[in-house]
């Protein structure tokens, strides 16, 4: 690892730490740690622009990663802010608050903000590494990354929009959304988010050759599939929606595919 890369990683660790501590303090005032969800995208955009503006010799081509990251971050943060406006704290955080009792305020700094800040720093490694190399240039392979990112944005944006429209309809609390993109995958928004990070990784590695940063999209894929995404959500949906078992039988969980006929 070069001195420039090490310096970039230290700087972004400081940025993430400052952001998480500030957000934690705000959560204490609001008694709602759910604001971390809105901060998630903002953190990645902050990392990208901090590194880009930290070096005065940037080539215009190096705007690509900060811009792609910021477009994704802005859409996600606005979507989550509108969705959570006026809503109570997420049930996951309420359960944690109940479990920890009076200790939760301090514990949340570590188990919520500290943990997510660490994940944010790891997942942003392709952005950090590419922007720490001043002389990096685009290659034909960069286009592949942009295509992956674009397809991911379409799936995440359209999937979220279709879900919002579905929930606005009367008496959909027990029903299953199985039209639009949701006909081909049970989680088009998660699939899209995963594809976005693979796209950013490909853009980054095409410019600086740091293949080891594959830890970023691999981490996001595992999180979305096994930790905070598909598996966590489906444990709730299987019990809360009577039609969900049939939906699972005919529709892929993650990768889009032609629906199967129920036997």
Wavefront OBJ file of the C-alpha trace (Angstrom):
o trace
v 0.000 0.000 0.000
v 1.403 3.397 -0.991
v 1.749 6.336 1.382
v -0.987 8.188 -0.540
v -3.403 5.285 -0.144
v -2.655 4.938 3.565
v -3.191 8.664 4.026
v -6.517 8.450 2.179
v -7.704 5.556 4.343
v -6.800 7.419 7.543
v -8.577 10.574 6.343
v -11.757 8.700 5.440
v -11.719 6.885 8.791
v -11.699 10.315 10.459
v -14.562 11.506 8.239
v -16.667 8.433 9.013
v -15.946 8.697 12.742
v -16.955 12.361 12.847
v -20.131 11.650 10.889
v -21.148 8.707 13.086
v -20.525 10.576 16.345
v -22.479 13.596 15.102
v -25.377 11.411 13.986
v -25.302 9.548 17.311
v -25.573 12.845 19.218
v -28.555 13.842 17.093
v -30.145 10.443 17.771
v -29.884 11.085 21.523
v -31.794 14.345 21.141
v -34.443 12.732 18.922
v -34.533 9.409 20.812
v -34.376 7.701 17.428
v -31.320 5.854 16.181
v -33.168 5.156 12.915
v -31.642 8.314 11.478
v -28.555 6.192 10.816
v -30.400 4.799 7.779
v -30.631 8.265 6.213
v -26.985 8.914 7.081
v -25.835 5.725 5.289
v -25.791 7.167 1.774
v -24.588 10.582 2.927
v -21.514 8.947 4.462
v -20.373 7.390 1.184
v -20.859 10.661 -0.694
v -18.852 12.467 2.009
v -15.999 9.989 1.619
v -15.892 10.435 -2.155
v -15.955 14.217 -2.166
v -13.532 14.559 0.754
v -10.906 12.612 -1.164
v -11.642 14.302 -4.482
v -11.367 17.809 -3.020
v -8.349 16.912 -0.878
v -6.107 16.830 -3.954
v -5.858 19.944 -6.099
v -4.515 18.071 -9.157
v -7.608 16.078 -10.043
v -8.375 15.149 -13.639
v -12.033 15.654 -14.704
v -12.331 11.893 -15.303
v -11.891 11.358 -11.582
v -15.264 12.992 -11.002
v -16.877 9.734 -12.113
v -16.769 7.820 -8.828
v -17.857 10.724 -6.560
v -20.702 11.575 -8.950
v -21.957 7.986 -9.293
v -21.765 7.539 -5.527
v -23.553 10.836 -4.859
v -26.404 10.104 -7.279
v -27.010 6.776 -5.533
v -26.633 8.335 -2.076
v -28.978 11.264 -2.760
v -31.740 9.036 -4.097
v -31.463 6.578 -1.208
v -31.282 9.218 1.522
v -34.262 11.157 0.132
v -36.276 7.944 -0.253
v -35.580 6.865 3.328
v -36.189 10.336 4.756
v -39.607 10.566 3.063
v -40.495 6.983 4.008
v -39.570 7.441 7.675
v -41.004 10.956 8.096
v -43.357 10.967 11.074
v -42.913 7.232 11.658
v -41.832 5.671 14.975
v -38.351 4.273 15.429
v -37.710 1.100 13.396
v -38.818 -2.084 15.203
v -35.266 -3.458 15.134
v -33.945 -0.493 17.089
v -36.928 -0.490 19.456
v -36.162 -4.132 20.299
v -32.519 -3.248 20.940
v -33.538 -0.289 23.089
v -35.775 -2.560 25.177
v -33.038 -5.189 25.539
v -30.342 -2.731 26.655
v -32.530 -0.500 28.793
v -30.836 2.590 30.206
v -27.507 1.494 28.745
v -28.798 1.733 25.178
v -27.852 5.375 24.629
v -24.161 4.617 25.136
v -24.329 1.078 23.714
v -25.872 2.375 20.477
v -22.683 4.348 19.799
v -20.880 1.023 19.421
v -23.491 -1.515 18.287
v -25.304 0.768 15.824
v -23.184 3.746 14.806
v -19.757 2.215 15.354
v -20.640 -0.988 13.537
v -22.272 0.744 10.579
v -19.418 3.222 10.383
v -16.944 0.339 10.157
v -18.994 -1.359 7.439
v -19.244 1.954 5.582
v -15.472 2.378 5.640
v -14.869 -1.182 4.385
v -17.497 -0.996 1.637
v -16.128 2.348 0.418
v -12.595 0.946 -0.097
v -12.858 0.934 -3.932
v -13.794 4.622 -3.853
v -11.015 5.433 -1.402
v -8.352 3.494 -3.298
v -9.200 4.840 -6.738
v -9.310 8.452 -5.549
v -5.990 8.076 -3.741
v -4.256 7.511 -7.099
v -3.979 10.905 -8.783
v -2.871 9.548 -12.156
v -5.627 6.943 -12.591
v -7.337 6.962 -15.995
v -10.434 5.344 -17.451
v -10.267 2.163 -19.560
v -12.826 0.374 -21.756
v -13.552 -1.805 -18.706
v -14.857 1.324 -16.964
v -17.911 1.174 -19.237
v -18.755 -2.274 -17.840
v -18.821 -0.808 -14.339
v -21.038 2.080 -15.434
v -23.476 -0.356 -17.071
v -23.638 -2.474 -13.893
v -24.199 0.661 -11.806
v -26.933 1.896 -14.167
v -28.825 -1.408 -14.169
v -28.523 -1.483 -10.388
v -29.912 2.053 -10.070
v -32.860 1.125 -12.271
v -33.691 -1.945 -10.180
v -33.272 -0.142 -6.849
v -35.130 3.030 -7.866
v -37.992 1.377 -9.743
v -38.303 -1.381 -7.143
v -38.593 1.135 -4.297
v -41.059 3.274 -6.284
v -43.277 0.277 -7.075
v -43.281 -0.754 -3.412
v -44.243 2.756 -2.286
v -47.128 2.836 -4.776
v -48.271 -0.618 -3.648
v -48.291 0.371 0.031
v -50.359 3.464 -0.748
v -53.214 1.326 -1.999
v -56.000 0.335 0.358
v -55.635 -2.835 2.454
v -52.255 -3.982 1.204
v -50.903 -4.839 4.666
v -51.491 -8.572 4.150
v -51.033 -8.712 0.378
v -47.884 -9.451 -1.612
v -46.471 -7.229 -4.338
v -45.842 -9.567 -7.276
v -46.064 -7.245 -10.269
v -43.494 -5.108 -12.080
v -39.918 -5.940 -11.098
v -41.289 -7.801 -8.076
v -42.657 -10.438 -10.439
v -39.099 -11.502 -11.325
v -37.322 -11.164 -7.969
v -38.641 -10.905 -4.422
v -36.142 -8.139 -3.668
v -35.407 -5.995 -6.759
v -34.256 -3.090 -4.590
v -31.684 -5.231 -2.764
v -30.539 -6.809 -6.040
v -30.125 -3.314 -7.469
v -28.128 -2.103 -4.478
v -25.824 -5.114 -4.774
v -25.283 -4.458 -8.484
v -24.474 -0.806 -7.791
v -21.574 -1.773 -5.538
v -20.244 -4.315 -8.003
v -20.412 -1.563 -10.623
v -18.511 0.926 -8.453
v -15.899 -1.744 -7.754
v -15.427 -2.451 -11.474
v -15.119 1.278 -12.230
v -12.545 1.611 -9.461
v -10.464 -1.430 -10.390
v -10.495 -0.460 -14.061
v -8.811 2.793 -13.096
v -6.364 1.745 -10.374
v -6.107 -2.073 -10.566
v -6.725 -2.647 -6.838
v -8.436 -6.029 -7.133
v -8.172 -6.638 -3.393
v -10.970 -4.077 -2.893
v -13.372 -6.810 -4.048
v -13.963 -7.117 -0.300
v -16.380 -4.186 -0.774
v -18.996 -5.756 -3.102
v -18.526 -9.144 -1.429
v -19.333 -7.578 1.953
v -22.438 -5.873 0.553
v -23.585 -9.081 -1.117
v -23.297 -11.054 2.127
v -25.042 -8.308 4.118
v -27.914 -8.034 1.655
v -28.385 -11.781 1.332
v -27.604 -13.137 4.789
v -27.605 -10.394 7.407
v -29.663 -7.201 7.193
v -31.430 -7.725 3.872
v -33.224 -10.697 2.378
v -32.988 -13.189 5.239
v -33.990 -10.696 7.954
v -36.944 -9.308 6.031
v -38.283 -12.661 4.906
v -38.435 -14.010 8.451
v -41.063 -11.344 9.083
v -42.860 -11.583 5.728
v -43.357 -15.349 5.938
v -45.420 -14.935 9.112
v -47.150 -11.619 8.388
v -48.349 -12.262 4.816
v -50.375 -15.447 4.147
v -49.642 -15.325 0.390
v -45.887 -15.038 0.820
v -45.192 -18.790 0.821
v -46.741 -19.117 -2.648
v -44.831 -16.046 -3.792
v -41.572 -17.612 -2.575
v -42.346 -20.850 -4.411
v -42.658 -19.136 -7.799
v -40.280 -16.154 -7.549
v -36.495 -15.991 -7.217
v -35.286 -14.502 -3.946
v -32.567 -12.275 -5.411
v -31.426 -12.767 -8.999
v -34.232 -11.880 -11.452
v -35.738 -14.813 -13.329
v -38.899 -16.021 -15.059
v -41.556 -16.889 -12.434
v -42.109 -20.611 -11.873
v -45.519 -22.235 -12.045
v -46.780 -23.394 -8.681
v -47.390 -27.142 -8.688
l 1 2 3 4 5 6 7 8 9 10 11 12 13 14 15 16 17 18 19 20 21 22 23 24 25 26 27 28 29 30 31 32 33 34 35 36 37 38 39 40 41 42 43 44 45 46 47 48 49 50 51 52 53 54 55 56 57 58 59 60 61 62 63 64 65 66 67 68 69 70 71 72 73 74 75 76 77 78 79 80 81 82 83 84 85 86 87 88 89 90 91 92 93 94 95 96 97 98 99 100 101 102 103 104 105 106 107 108 109 110 111 112 113 114 115 116 117 118 119 120 121 122 123 124 125 126 127 128 129 130 131 132 133 134 135 136 137 138 139 140 141 142 143 144 145 146 147 148 149 150 151 152 153 154 155 156 157 158 159 160 161 162 163 164 165 166 167 168 169 170 171 172 173 174 175 176 177 178 179 180 181 182 183 184 185 186 187 188 189 190 191 192 193 194 195 196 197 198 199 200 201 202 203 204 205 206 207 208 209 210 211 212 213 214 215 216 217 218 219 220 221 222 223 224 225 226 227 228 229 230 231 232 233 234 235 236 237 238 239 240 241 242 243 244 245 246 247 248 249 250 251 252 253 254 255 256 257 258 259 260 261 262 263
